[in-house]
Amino acid sequence: MTEHETDETRVEEVLQQIRSGVRQRQAEVATLGAASEQGRHKLAELTAREYVQEPIAISPRPVFGRWIVFARKAFFHLFLKWFTRPVMEQQNSYNQAASRLIQDLMQGQERLNQRMRELETRLVVFEKLEKKNDSGETS
């Protein structure tokens, strides 16, 4: 075997490995495409619910409802506010951080998918050039 034939064989092996990797990644992206849209929807839902708020005192009772609401508000203000507010603030901080992290991860995944599409395009162009060079050499 000549050096030129060895190089051609090696290039063909590398191209075959790249092609199989691209096919595998295309299959992964195809299955993740629907998941990506679902992920955006769930991220929007998470963002909408990231703030935990104090409970609102209500009562459906027509006659005593005002007094029940007043008693609930007074009880909460006197006995529970000092305990629940720090916990809610801590939970809200955690929810915001988790929401930002998930959003960053999704954006990173989208950037990776875009980069992969660009590389696939370059690979197709490279394969066309390789075929053109091979057909030009044999003529």
N, C-alpha and C positions, 0 to 999 in steps of 0.2 A: 504494500500500500504506500502511496505517495503521501507526502505531507499535506497536499491540497485535498486529497480524498479523506484523510483523517480529520481535517478541519471541517469539511462539509458534513461528515458523519456526526461530529461533535455538535455542530450548530443545529443539525436536524434533531438530535436528542434533546438539546436544550429547548428548542422550539416546541417539541412534543410535550415536555414537562410544563412549559408555560401554558400551552393550549389546555392541557388537562386541569391545571390550576385555575385558569380563567373559566372553564366550563363549570367547575365546582363552585367557584365564587358566584357565577351567574345564577346557579341554582339556589344558592343561599340568599342572594339578593331578591330573587323572585319570591321566595317564601317570606322574606322580611318586608317586602313592599306593602302588603296588606297590614302587617304588624306595625309598620311605621305610621300609617294613617291612624290606626287604632291607638298607638302610643301618643300621637299628638292630641287626640280626643281625650285620652285619660289625663294627659298633662294639663290640659285646659280645665278639666274637672278638679284636679288636684289644686291648681292655682286658685280656683274659685272657692275651695274649701280650706285654704291654708290658715285662715284666721278663725280661732276659736273665740266665741264671744260669751259674755255673761248671759245667763238665762233671763228671758223676759217673763216677768210675772203676769199671768193672765188668768181669768176665771170666767167660765161660761155662765155662772149663776147671775140671774138678773137682779135680785134684791140685795144679796150679800156680797156680790162680786167685788165691789169697790173695797169693802173691808178686808176681804180675803187677799186681794192684790196688795193692799197697804201692809197687811201683816207679813206677807211673803217678802216684800221689799225691805221692811224693817228688820226682819230676821236675817235676811241675807246681808244687809248693810252692817248690822251689829255683830253677827257671829261668823259669817262665812267669807266676807270680802277680804279680810286680811290673809286668809289661807288660799283662796282660789285665784286671786289675781296674779300672784307670783307664778303659780303653776300654769295658768293660761299664758302668761308672757313667755315662759320657758317653752311651752308647747308651740306657740306661734313662731318663736325664733327657730325652733327645730324644723317646723313645717316649711318655713321660708327657705332655710338652707337646703333641705331635701329637694324642694321644688327647683331651686336654682341649679343644684347638682344634676338632677334628672334632665333639665333643659340643656345644660352644657353637654351632657353625654349624648343626647339626641342630636344636637348640632354637630358634634364631633363625628357621629355616625354618618350624618348626611354629607359632611365634608369628605369622609373616607369613601363613601359610595361615589361621590362625584369624581374623586381622584382615580378610583378604580375604573370608572367609565372612560376617563381620559386615557388611562394606560391601555385599556382594551382597544381603543381607537388607534393608538400608536402601534400596538401589536399587529392589528390588521394591516396598517400601512406598511409596517416592516415585513410582514409575510408577503404582501403584494410585491414589494421591492425584491425580496428574496426570490420569489417565483420568476420575476422578470429577469433577474440576473442569471438564474439557473437556465432559463430558456434561451437567453442571449449567449451563454457560454457553449451550449450544446449545438447551436446553429452553425 
